[in-house]
Amino acid sequence: MFLNCGRFRLTLDRPLLMGVINVTPDSFSDGGLYLNTAAAVAHARQLIDEGADLLDIGGESTRPGAVPVTLDEERRRVLPVLEALADAGVPLSIDTQKPELMREAAAAGAAMINDVNGFEAQGALAAVAAGHCAICIMHKQGSPQDMQQSPQYTDVVTEVRDYLQQRVAAAQQAGVSRERLLVDPGFGFGKTLNHNLELLRRLDEIAAPGVPVLAGLSRKSMIGKLTGRDAGDRLAGSVAAALFAVQRGAAIVRVHDVAATRDALAVWGAVNKPH
Ligand code: HH2
């Protein structure tokens, strides 16, 4: 399987690592660490050295209770980082819900647009349809302000899968080819611990035919609940979750800790290789 991603064509015959760059003051695990452009760019280069296959740059935290940021502020945070990394040699994804920023990021060289809002904002699909960026469609229930209050599903896996399939169809209708699409169940976005565990166990049921799955579990509160550890101390739990996700078919894992996840995947890949 391939993913067309701006000027890149990614081969998905091994799991890929997406490194997270949060250019925010308030992200749940690393808020404020990379808020200025130079710090974010240095961190990005370090994650590439550690083996990141692509990077996801975000200027608005989506943690439960996060305060939305204005277009101007989000633009001011992410575009200089994107521009400074133009020569980085890996595809750069922009994590945004705003159609204006989707367009500007694509024009500035972004290879992927990652939208935790499933491209539901007015004009979001139109903003990406004509270009060449890959798009990652994520499921969430509710908004970051209220999503963890009391998430409800009859069957979380079926509901998430149906939603993603509908959004894939809408994206294709808008003109996005299948080779540019990724889906993501949105771990922690309007889900209890049990919902997250069920989604992870049955991750192989999430993919629409021919559409690869991206999974983001890194440092999330589900890892905290299972290990009793704070966000800064969830490395081992996050690596275990990433391994389980790839075992269940995730094509890309979105992680903060690239070096450790890469080592774990190297071991997993060697054991898993057909002989
Ligand atoms: N999780 C976060 C942000 N963006 N995008 C996708 N596709 N999938 C995810 O699971 C996902 C995402 C939350 O993590 P992080 O960026 O570290 O935190 P914050 O939103 O607080 O910046």
Boltz pocket constraint, residues with backbone or C-beta under 6 A from the ligand:
constraints:
  - pocket:
      binder: B
      contacts: [[A, 20], [A, 22], [A, 24], [A, 26], [A, 27], [A, 28], [A, 29], [A, 58], [A, 60], [A, 61], [A, 62], [A, 63], [A, 95], [A, 114], [A, 115], [A, 116], [A, 136], [A, 138], [A, 184], [A, 186], [A, 187], [A, 214], [A, 215], [A, 216], [A, 217], [A, 218], [A, 254]]
      max_distance: 6.0
